[in-house]
């Protein structure tokens, strides 16, 4: 279990660590922070209820559910496993 560090000390420790990184390390930190921001933004957007969208053309008035997607994935992986490279 991790240590509980007060927010002020945690921010200070992060800033000190960032100050000691080489330029390549700074790029990695920035990429990671972008990912974290995206992850938290995604969570806040997914809290709205899911509403399926009907597709036009061949799929008009059809609703694709999770089971349909799982079945197609299973079929795809089975065909991939049977292929010779």
C-alpha angles and dihedrals in degrees: 000000000000126000118263107238121183112249094248093053092044093053091047092049091050092049092049091049091049091050090058097050124107117239093265089053090052090055090053092049091051091050091049092048090050089053093049091049090049092048093052092043089051091052092053091050095048093059090084115093116266115251115188117228120223114231125225130227115025090359096049112149092000121126118208112212133191093266091055091052092047091051093051092047091050091050091047094051092046091053090047091052091052094053121101117226 
